[in-house]
Amino acid sequence: MGQKTGLLTALQRRRIEAAEMKLLRPLAGYTLYDHKTNDSLRLELQTEYILDKITNTDGTGFYTCKECHKTESL
């Protein structure tokens, strides 16, 4: 499985977003030299921020993955 909770620092958040954009930019057919903003790429590809999938549950700086706490309805 993997780690479900932990402390997400500002540096880690920047690195996660940079890695996400390194993946999305070529998928959209652009390079860094095309000077497209992250928001315009996400809008074009109709994707959400990966950091939006991670929520700060109690304001302490600890995060919990939303996907880890989904409940299935019967």
Distance bins in CASP14 RR format, pairs under 12 A and 6 or more apart:
PFRMAT RR
TARGET T0000
AUTHOR 0000-0000-0000
RMODE 2
METHOD distances of the structure
MODEL  1
1 65 0 0 0 0 0 1 0 0 0 0 0
1 67 0 0 0 0 0 1 0 0 0 0 0
1 68 0 0 0 0 1 0 0 0 0 0 0
2 65 0 0 0 0 1 0 0 0 0 0 0
2 67 0 0 0 0 0 1 0 0 0 0 0
2 68 0 0 0 0 1 0 0 0 0 0 0
3 54 0 0 0 0 0 1 0 0 0 0 0
3 62 0 0 0 0 0 1 0 0 0 0 0
3 63 0 0 0 0 1 0 0 0 0 0 0
3 64 0 0 0 0 0 1 0 0 0 0 0
3 65 0 0 0 0 1 0 0 0 0 0 0
3 68 0 0 0 0 1 0 0 0 0 0 0
4 54 0 0 0 0 0 1 0 0 0 0 0
4 57 0 0 0 0 0 1 0 0 0 0 0
4 62 0 0 0 0 0 1 0 0 0 0 0
4 63 0 0 0 0 1 0 0 0 0 0 0
4 64 1 0 0 1 0 0 0 0 0 0 0
4 65 1 0 1 0 0 0 0 0 0 0 0
4 66 0 0 0 0 0 1 0 0 0 0 0
4 67 0 0 0 0 1 0 0 0 0 0 0
4 68 1 0 1 0 0 0 0 0 0 0 0
4 69 0 0 0 0 1 0 0 0 0 0 0
5 54 0 0 0 0 0 1 0 0 0 0 0
5 55 0 0 0 0 0 1 0 0 0 0 0
5 56 0 0 0 0 0 1 0 0 0 0 0
5 57 0 0 0 0 1 0 0 0 0 0 0
5 58 0 0 0 0 0 1 0 0 0 0 0
5 60 0 0 0 0 0 1 0 0 0 0 0
5 61 0 0 0 0 0 1 0 0 0 0 0
5 62 1 0 1 0 0 0 0 0 0 0 0
5 63 1 0 0 1 0 0 0 0 0 0 0
5 64 1 0 1 0 0 0 0 0 0 0 0
5 65 0 0 0 0 1 0 0 0 0 0 0
5 66 0 0 0 0 0 1 0 0 0 0 0
5 68 0 0 0 0 1 0 0 0 0 0 0
5 69 0 0 0 0 0 1 0 0 0 0 0
6 12 0 0 0 0 0 1 0 0 0 0 0
6 54 0 0 0 0 1 0 0 0 0 0 0
6 56 0 0 0 0 0 1 0 0 0 0 0
6 57 0 0 0 0 0 1 0 0 0 0 0
6 58 0 0 0 0 0 1 0 0 0 0 0
6 60 0 0 0 0 1 0 0 0 0 0 0
6 61 0 0 0 0 1 0 0 0 0 0 0
6 62 1 0 1 0 0 0 0 0 0 0 0
6 63 1 0 1 0 0 0 0 0 0 0 0
6 64 0 0 0 0 1 0 0 0 0 0 0
6 65 0 0 0 0 1 0 0 0 0 0 0
6 68 0 0 0 0 0 1 0 0 0 0 0
7 13 0 0 0 0 0 1 0 0 0 0 0
7 54 0 0 0 0 0 1 0 0 0 0 0
7 56 0 0 0 0 0 1 0 0 0 0 0
7 59 0 0 0 0 0 1 0 0 0 0 0
7 60 0 0 0 0 1 0 0 0 0 0 0
7 61 1 0 0 1 0 0 0 0 0 0 0
7 62 1 0 1 0 0 0 0 0 0 0 0
7 63 1 0 0 1 0 0 0 0 0 0 0
7 64 0 0 0 0 0 1 0 0 0 0 0
8 14 0 0 0 0 0 1 0 0 0 0 0
8 15 0 0 0 0 0 1 0 0 0 0 0
8 16 0 0 0 0 1 0 0 0 0 0 0
8 17 0 0 0 0 0 1 0 0 0 0 0
8 50 0 0 0 0 0 1 0 0 0 0 0
8 51 0 0 0 0 1 0 0 0 0 0 0
8 53 0 0 0 0 0 1 0 0 0 0 0
8 54 1 0 0 1 0 0 0 0 0 0 0
8 55 0 0 0 0 0 1 0 0 0 0 0
8 56 1 0 0 1 0 0 0 0 0 0 0
8 57 0 0 0 0 0 1 0 0 0 0 0
8 59 0 0 0 0 0 1 0 0 0 0 0
8 60 0 0 0 0 0 1 0 0 0 0 0
8 61 1 0 0 1 0 0 0 0 0 0 0
8 62 1 0 0 1 0 0 0 0 0 0 0
8 63 1 0 1 0 0 0 0 0 0 0 0
8 64 0 0 0 0 0 1 0 0 0 0 0
8 65 0 0 0 0 0 1 0 0 0 0 0
9 15 0 0 0 0 1 0 0 0 0 0 0
9 16 0 0 0 0 0 1 0 0 0 0 0
9 61 0 0 0 0 1 0 0 0 0 0 0
9 62 0 0 0 0 0 1 0 0 0 0 0
9 63 0 0 0 0 0 1 0 0 0 0 0
10 16 0 0 0 0 0 1 0 0 0 0 0
10 17 0 0 0 0 0 1 0 0 0 0 0
10 51 0 0 0 0 0 1 0 0 0 0 0
10 61 0 0 0 0 0 1 0 0 0 0 0
11 17 0 0 0 0 0 1 0 0 0 0 0
11 18 0 0 0 0 0 1 0 0 0 0 0
12 18 0 0 0 0 0 1 0 0 0 0 0
12 19 0 0 0 0 0 1 0 0 0 0 0
12 50 0 0 0 0 0 1 0 0 0 0 0
12 51 0 0 0 0 1 0 0 0 0 0 0
12 54 0 0 0 0 0 1 0 0 0 0 0
12 61 0 0 0 0 0 1 0 0 0 0 0
12 63 0 0 0 0 1 0 0 0 0 0 0
13 19 0 0 0 0 0 1 0 0 0 0 0
13 20 0 0 0 0 0 1 0 0 0 0 0
13 49 0 0 0 0 0 1 0 0 0 0 0
13 50 0 0 0 0 0 1 0 0 0 0 0
13 51 1 0 0 1 0 0 0 0 0 0 0
13 52 0 0 0 0 0 1 0 0 0 0 0
13 54 0 0 0 0 1 0 0 0 0 0 0
13 56 0 0 0 0 0 1 0 0 0 0 0
13 61 0 0 0 0 0 1 0 0 0 0 0
13 63 0 0 0 0 1 0 0 0 0 0 0
14 20 0 0 0 0 0 1 0 0 0 0 0
14 21 0 0 0 0 0 1 0 0 0 0 0
14 38 0 0 0 0 0 1 0 0 0 0 0
14 51 0 0 0 0 1 0 0 0 0 0 0
15 21 0 0 0 0 0 1 0 0 0 0 0
15 22 0 0 0 0 0 1 0 0 0 0 0
15 50 0 0 0 0 0 1 0 0 0 0 0
15 51 0 0 0 0 0 1 0 0 0 0 0
16 22 0 0 0 0 0 1 0 0 0 0 0
16 23 0 0 0 0 0 1 0 0 0 0 0
16 49 0 0 0 0 1 0 0 0 0 0 0
16 50 1 0 0 1 0 0 0 0 0 0 0
16 51 1 0 0 1 0 0 0 0 0 0 0
16 52 0 0 0 0 0 1 0 0 0 0 0
16 53 0 0 0 0 0 1 0 0 0 0 0
16 54 0 0 0 0 1 0 0 0 0 0 0
16 63 0 0 0 0 0 1 0 0 0 0 0
17 23 0 0 0 0 0 1 0 0 0 0 0
17 24 0 0 0 0 0 1 0 0 0 0 0
17 38 1 0 0 1 0 0 0 0 0 0 0
17 39 0 0 0 0 0 1 0 0 0 0 0
17 41 0 0 0 0 0 1 0 0 0 0 0
17 42 0 0 0 0 0 1 0 0 0 0 0
17 49 1 0 0 1 0 0 0 0 0 0 0
17 50 1 0 0 1 0 0 0 0 0 0 0
17 51 1 0 0 1 0 0 0 0 0 0 0
17 52 0 0 0 0 0 1 0 0 0 0 0
17 54 0 0 0 0 0 1 0 0 0 0 0
18 24 0 0 0 0 0 1 0 0 0 0 0
18 25 0 0 0 0 0 1 0 0 0 0 0
18 32 0 0 0 0 0 1 0 0 0 0 0
18 38 0 0 0 0 1 0 0 0 0 0 0
18 50 0 0 0 0 0 1 0 0 0 0 0
18 51 0 0 0 0 0 1 0 0 0 0 0
19 25 0 0 0 0 0 1 0 0 0 0 0
19 50 0 0 0 0 1 0 0 0 0 0 0
19 51 0 0 0 0 0 1 0 0 0 0 0
20 27 0 0 0 0 0 1 0 0 0 0 0
20 38 0 0 0 0 1 0 0 0 0 0 0
20 41 0 0 0 0 1 0 0 0 0 0 0
20 42 0 0 0 0 1 0 0 0 0 0 0
20 45 0 0 0 0 0 1 0 0 0 0 0
20 47 0 0 0 0 1 0 0 0 0 0 0
20 48 0 0 0 0 0 1 0 0 0 0 0
20 49 1 0 0 1 0 0 0 0 0 0 0
20 50 1 0 1 0 0 0 0 0 0 0 0
20 51 0 0 0 0 1 0 0 0 0 0 0
20 52 0 0 0 0 0 1 0 0 0 0 0
20 53 0 0 0 0 0 1 0 0 0 0 0
20 54 0 0 0 0 0 1 0 0 0 0 0
21 27 0 0 0 0 0 1 0 0 0 0 0
21 28 0 0 0 0 0 1 0 0 0 0 0
21 30 0 0 0 0 0 1 0 0 0 0 0
21 31 0 0 0 0 0 1 0 0 0 0 0
21 32 0 0 0 0 1 0 0 0 0 0 0
21 36 0 0 0 0 1 0 0 0 0 0 0
21 37 0 0 0 0 1 0 0 0 0 0 0
21 38 1 0 1 0 0 0 0 0 0 0 0
21 39 0 0 0 0 0 1 0 0 0 0 0
21 40 0 0 0 0 0 1 0 0 0 0 0
21 41 1 0 0 1 0 0 0 0 0 0 0
21 42 0 0 0 0 1 0 0 0 0 0 0
21 45 0 0 0 0 0 1 0 0 0 0 0
21 47 0 0 0 0 0 1 0 0 0 0 0
21 49 0 0 0 0 0 1 0 0 0 0 0
21 50 0 0 0 0 1 0 0 0 0 0 0
21 51 0 0 0 0 0 1 0 0 0 0 0
22 28 0 0 0 0 0 1 0 0 0 0 0
22 30 0 0 0 0 0 1 0 0 0 0 0
22 31 0 0 0 0 0 1 0 0 0 0 0
22 32 0 0 0 0 1 0 0 0 0 0 0
22 38 0 0 0 0 0 1 0 0 0 0 0
22 41 0 0 0 0 0 1 0 0 0 0 0
22 50 0 0 0 0 0 1 0 0 0 0 0
23 29 0 0 0 0 0 1 0 0 0 0 0
23 38 0 0 0 0 0 1 0 0 0 0 0
23 41 0 0 0 0 0 1 0 0 0 0 0
23 42 0 0 0 0 0 1 0 0 0 0 0
23 45 0 0 0 0 0 1 0 0 0 0 0
23 47 0 0 0 0 1 0 0 0 0 0 0
23 50 0 0 0 0 1 0 0 0 0 0 0
24 30 0 0 0 0 1 0 0 0 0 0 0
24 36 0 0 0 0 1 0 0 0 0 0 0
24 37 0 0 0 0 0 1 0 0 0 0 0
24 38 0 0 0 0 1 0 0 0 0 0 0
24 39 0 0 0 0 0 1 0 0 0 0 0
24 40 0 0 0 0 0 1 0 0 0 0 0
24 41 1 0 1 0 0 0 0 0 0 0 0
24 42 1 0 0 1 0 0 0 0 0 0 0
24 43 0 0 0 0 0 1 0 0 0 0 0
24 44 0 0 0 0 1 0 0 0 0 0 0
24 45 1 0 0 1 0 0 0 0 0 0 0
24 46 0 0 0 0 0 1 0 0 0 0 0
24 47 1 0 0 1 0 0 0 0 0 0 0
24 48 0 0 0 0 0 1 0 0 0 0 0
24 49 0 0 0 0 0 1 0 0 0 0 0
24 50 0 0 0 0 1 0 0 0 0 0 0
25 31 1 0 0 1 0 0 0 0 0 0 0
25 32 1 0 0 1 0 0 0 0 0 0 0
25 33 0 0 0 0 0 1 0 0 0 0 0
25 34 0 0 0 0 1 0 0 0 0 0 0
25 35 0 0 0 0 0 1 0 0 0 0 0
25 36 1 0 0 1 0 0 0 0 0 0 0
25 37 0 0 0 0 0 1 0 0 0 0 0
25 38 0 0 0 0 1 0 0 0 0 0 0
25 40 0 0 0 0 0 1 0 0 0 0 0
25 41 1 0 0 1 0 0 0 0 0 0 0
25 42 0 0 0 0 0 1 0 0 0 0 0
25 44 0 0 0 0 0 1 0 0 0 0 0
25 45 0 0 0 0 1 0 0 0 0 0 0
25 47 0 0 0 0 0 1 0 0 0 0 0
26 32 0 0 0 0 0 1 0 0 0 0 0
26 34 0 0 0 0 0 1 0 0 0 0 0
26 36 0 0 0 0 0 1 0 0 0 0 0
26 41 0 0 0 0 0 1 0 0 0 0 0
26 45 0 0 0 0 0 1 0 0 0 0 0
27 41 0 0 0 0 1 0 0 0 0 0 0
27 42 0 0 0 0 0 1 0 0 0 0 0
27 44 0 0 0 0 1 0 0 0 0 0 0
27 45 1 0 0 1 0 0 0 0 0 0 0
27 46 0 0 0 0 0 1 0 0 0 0 0
27 47 0 0 0 0 1 0 0 0 0 0 0
28 34 0 0 0 0 1 0 0 0 0 0 0
28 36 1 0 0 1 0 0 0 0 0 0 0
28 37 0 0 0 0 0 1 0 0 0 0 0
28 38 0 0 0 0 0 1 0 0 0 0 0
28 40 0 0 0 0 1 0 0 0 0 0 0
28 41 1 0 1 0 0 0 0 0 0 0 0
28 42 0 0 0 0 1 0 0 0 0 0 0
28 43 0 0 0 0 0 1 0 0 0 0 0
28 44 1 0 1 0 0 0 0 0 0 0 0
28 45 1 0 1 0 0 0 0 0 0 0 0
28 46 0 0 0 0 0 1 0 0 0 0 0
28 47 0 0 0 0 1 0 0 0 0 0 0
29 36 0 0 0 0 1 0 0 0 0 0 0
29 41 0 0 0 0 1 0 0 0 0 0 0
29 44 0 0 0 0 1 0 0 0 0 0 0
29 45 0 0 0 0 1 0 0 0 0 0 0
30 36 1 0 1 0 0 0 0 0 0 0 0
30 37 0 0 0 0 0 1 0 0 0 0 0
30 38 0 0 0 0 0 1 0 0 0 0 0
30 40 0 0 0 0 1 0 0 0 0 0 0
30 41 1 0 0 1 0 0 0 0 0 0 0
30 44 0 0 0 0 1 0 0 0 0 0 0
30 45 0 0 0 0 0 1 0 0 0 0 0
31 41 0 0 0 0 0 1 0 0 0 0 0
32 38 0 0 0 0 0 1 0 0 0 0 0
32 41 0 0 0 0 0 1 0 0 0 0 0
34 40 0 0 0 0 0 1 0 0 0 0 0
34 41 0 0 0 0 1 0 0 0 0 0 0
34 44 0 0 0 0 0 1 0 0 0 0 0
35 41 0 0 0 0 0 1 0 0 0 0 0
36 42 0 0 0 0 0 1 0 0 0 0 0
36 43 0 0 0 0 0 1 0 0 0 0 0
36 44 0 0 0 0 1 0 0 0 0 0 0
36 45 0 0 0 0 0 1 0 0 0 0 0
37 43 0 0 0 0 1 0 0 0 0 0 0
37 44 0 0 0 0 0 1 0 0 0 0 0
38 44 0 0 0 0 0 1 0 0 0 0 0
38 45 0 0 0 0 0 1 0 0 0 0 0
38 47 0 0 0 0 0 1 0 0 0 0 0
38 49 0 0 0 0 1 0 0 0 0 0 0
38 50 0 0 0 0 0 1 0 0 0 0 0
38 51 0 0 0 0 0 1 0 0 0 0 0
39 45 0 0 0 0 0 1 0 0 0 0 0
39 47 0 0 0 0 0 1 0 0 0 0 0
39 48 0 0 0 0 0 1 0 0 0 0 0
39 49 0 0 0 0 1 0 0 0 0 0 0
40 46 0 0 0 0 0 1 0 0 0 0 0
40 47 0 0 0 0 0 1 0 0 0 0 0
41 47 0 0 0 0 1 0 0 0 0 0 0
41 49 0 0 0 0 0 1 0 0 0 0 0
42 48 1 0 0 1 0 0 0 0 0 0 0
42 49 1 0 0 1 0 0 0 0 0 0 0
42 50 0 0 0 0 0 1 0 0 0 0 0
42 51 0 0 0 0 0 1 0 0 0 0 0
42 52 0 0 0 0 0 1 0 0 0 0 0
43 49 0 0 0 0 0 1 0 0 0 0 0
47 53 0 0 0 0 0 1 0 0 0 0 0
48 54 0 0 0 0 0 1 0 0 0 0 0
48 66 0 0 0 0 0 1 0 0 0 0 0
49 55 0 0 0 0 0 1 0 0 0 0 0
50 65 0 0 0 0 0 1 0 0 0 0 0
50 66 0 0 0 0 0 1 0 0 0 0 0
50 67 0 0 0 0 0 1 0 0 0 0 0
51 63 0 0 0 0 1 0 0 0 0 0 0
51 65 0 0 0 0 0 1 0 0 0 0 0
51 66 0 0 0 0 0 1 0 0 0 0 0
52 63 0 0 0 0 0 1 0 0 0 0 0
52 65 0 0 0 0 0 1 0 0 0 0 0
52 66 0 0 0 0 1 0 0 0 0 0 0
52 67 0 0 0 0 0 1 0 0 0 0 0
53 63 0 0 0 0 1 0 0 0 0 0 0
53 64 0 0 0 0 0 1 0 0 0 0 0
53 65 1 0 0 1 0 0 0 0 0 0 0
53 66 1 0 1 0 0 0 0 0 0 0 0
53 67 1 0 0 1 0 0 0 0 0 0 0
53 68 0 0 0 0 0 1 0 0 0 0 0
53 69 0 0 0 0 0 1 0 0 0 0 0
53 70 0 0 0 0 0 1 0 0 0 0 0
54 61 0 0 0 0 0 1 0 0 0 0 0
54 62 0 0 0 0 0 1 0 0 0 0 0
54 63 1 0 1 0 0 0 0 0 0 0 0
54 64 1 0 0 1 0 0 0 0 0 0 0
54 65 1 0 0 1 0 0 0 0 0 0 0
54 66 1 0 0 1 0 0 0 0 0 0 0
54 67 0 0 0 0 1 0 0 0 0 0 0
54 68 0 0 0 0 0 1 0 0 0 0 0
54 69 0 0 0 0 0 1 0 0 0 0 0
55 61 0 0 0 0 0 1 0 0 0 0 0
55 62 0 0 0 0 0 1 0 0 0 0 0
55 63 1 0 0 1 0 0 0 0 0 0 0
55 64 1 0 0 1 0 0 0 0 0 0 0
55 65 0 0 0 0 1 0 0 0 0 0 0
55 66 1 0 1 0 0 0 0 0 0 0 0
55 67 0 0 0 0 0 1 0 0 0 0 0
55 68 0 0 0 0 0 1 0 0 0 0 0
55 69 0 0 0 0 1 0 0 0 0 0 0
56 62 1 0 0 1 0 0 0 0 0 0 0
56 63 1 0 1 0 0 0 0 0 0 0 0
56 64 0 0 0 0 1 0 0 0 0 0 0
56 65 0 0 0 0 0 1 0 0 0 0 0
56 66 0 0 0 0 0 1 0 0 0 0 0
57 63 1 0 0 1 0 0 0 0 0 0 0
57 64 1 0 1 0 0 0 0 0 0 0 0
57 65 0 0 0 0 0 1 0 0 0 0 0
57 66 0 0 0 0 1 0 0 0 0 0 0
57 68 0 0 0 0 0 1 0 0 0 0 0
57 69 0 0 0 0 1 0 0 0 0 0 0
58 64 0 0 0 0 1 0 0 0 0 0 0
63 69 0 0 0 0 0 1 0 0 0 0 0
64 70 0 0 0 0 0 1 0 0 0 0 0
END
